[in-house]
């Protein structure tokens, strides 16, 4: 079985007294067996920035790199939040079953403009945006990422200096 190791971040930023996190909207891939129908009620798929750990790279470095590449902002580490583990079957190529571990870190916004993403990265990121932290557990697409954001909220509530 193939193993993949990834890392990502929950980037927090306080603006006008409200705490926000950086999220991405990946492009939706059209299904081959049905036409694309866009409706007003169709909500965007929102996720945390993350990606594969490169050879020789530590997961924390990967989280910082992926955040910058996928959102356009730079951040600094506060704390490790969680390791998420799951299986999936590749939908491309070899259809291999993959065991994946994603390490998530709580990160503090440093600089940069949200959605200032390179043209090649637009294959992976339709847009990046700031989402109020309190709304994120309801709006993120993946349950494991909603759980990670709840951990970030708990950490920030118990560490107000962060």
C-alpha positions in Angstrom: 0.0 0.0 0.0 1.2 3.5 -0.9 1.7 6.0 1.9 1.5 9.8 1.5 2.6 12.4 4.1 1.2 15.9 3.8 1.0 19.0 5.9 -1.2 22.1 6.1 -2.1 25.0 8.1 -4.8 26.9 9.9 -3.6 30.5 9.4 -5.3 32.9 11.8 -5.5 36.7 11.4 -7.4 39.2 13.5 -9.1 42.0 11.5 -11.5 44.6 13.0 -11.7 42.5 16.2 -12.7 39.3 14.4 -10.5 36.2 14.0 -10.3 34.9 10.4 -8.6 31.8 8.8 -7.2 31.4 5.3 -9.1 28.8 3.3 -9.0 27.7 -0.4 -11.6 26.8 -2.9 -10.2 24.0 -5.1 -11.6 23.9 -8.7 -14.5 21.5 -8.9 -13.8 18.7 -11.3 -16.8 18.0 -13.6 -18.1 14.4 -13.4 -17.9 12.5 -16.7 -21.3 11.0 -16.3 -23.4 14.2 -15.7 -23.4 17.8 -17.0 -22.3 20.7 -14.9 -25.2 22.6 -13.4 -24.5 25.6 -11.3 -27.2 26.8 -9.0 -27.4 29.7 -6.7 -27.7 27.4 -3.7 -24.5 25.4 -4.7 -22.0 26.4 -2.0 -18.3 26.4 -2.8 -16.1 23.6 -1.6 -13.8 25.2 1.0 -10.7 23.5 2.5 -7.6 24.2 4.4 -4.3 24.7 2.4 -2.2 21.6 2.5 0.1 19.5 0.3 2.7 16.7 0.1 5.9 16.9 2.1 8.8 17.2 -0.3 11.9 15.0 0.2 14.2 16.5 2.9 11.4 18.8 4.1 9.9 18.7 7.6 6.1 18.8 7.8 6.1 22.2 9.5 8.1 23.6 6.6 5.6 22.0 4.2 2.7 23.7 5.9 4.3 27.1 5.7 5.2 26.5 2.0 1.8 25.2 1.0 0.0 28.1 2.8 2.1 30.6 0.8 1.7 28.8 -2.5 -2.0 28.2 -2.1 -3.2 31.4 -0.4 -0.5 34.0 -1.1 0.1 34.8 2.5 3.1 34.0 4.7 2.7 32.8 8.3 4.7 31.7 11.3 4.1 28.6 13.4 2.2 28.7 16.7 1.6 25.0 17.5 0.9 21.6 16.0 -2.8 20.9 16.0 -3.3 17.3 14.8 -2.3 14.4 12.6 -5.3 13.3 10.5 -5.1 9.7 9.1 -7.2 8.2 6.4 -7.4 5.9 3.4 -8.4 6.8 -0.1 -8.3 5.2 -3.6 -6.6 7.1 -6.3 -9.2 8.1 -8.9 -6.5 8.5 -11.5 -3.8 6.2 -13.0 -3.3 3.1 -11.0 -6.4 3.2 -8.7 -4.1 2.3 -5.8 -5.3 2.4 -2.2 -3.4 5.1 -0.3 -2.8 5.5 3.4 -2.5 9.3 4.0 -1.3 11.3 7.1 -1.8 15.1 7.1 -0.2 17.1 9.9 -1.9 20.4 10.6 -0.4 23.4 12.3 -1.8 26.5 13.8 -0.1 29.5 12.1 -0.1 33.2 12.6 -0.5 35.5 9.6 2.6 37.5 8.9 2.2 39.2 5.5 0.9 39.0 2.0 -2.4 39.4 0.1 -4.9 36.6 0.2 -5.5 35.0 -3.2 -2.2 36.4 -4.6 -1.6 33.0 -6.2 0.6 32.1 -9.2 -1.0 31.2 -12.5 0.3 27.5 -12.3 -1.2 27.1 -8.8 -4.7 27.9 -10.2 -4.8 24.3 -11.3 -5.1 23.5 -7.5 -6.7 26.7 -6.2 -9.7 28.5 -7.7 -9.5 31.2 -5.0 -8.3 31.8 -1.5 -10.2 33.8 1.0 -10.5 34.9 4.6 -13.3 33.1 6.5 -14.4 34.0 10.0 -13.0 31.4 12.4 -16.4 31.0 14.1 -18.0 30.1 10.7 -15.3 27.6 9.5 -16.6 24.5 11.3 -19.9 24.9 9.4 -18.4 25.8 6.0 -15.4 23.6 5.5 -16.1 20.6 3.3 -14.2 17.9 5.1 -15.2 16.7 8.6 -11.5 16.1 9.6 -10.6 19.7 8.7 -13.7 21.0 10.6 -12.3 19.1 13.6 -8.9 20.6 13.1 -10.4 24.1 13.1 -12.3 23.3 16.4 -8.9 22.3 17.9 -7.5 25.7 16.7 -10.4 27.5 18.4 -9.8 25.5 21.6 -6.1 26.4 21.5 -6.7 30.1 20.9 -9.3 30.2 23.7 -6.9 28.6 26.2 -3.9 30.6 25.0 -5.2 34.2 24.5 -1.6 35.4 24.1 -1.4 33.5 20.8 
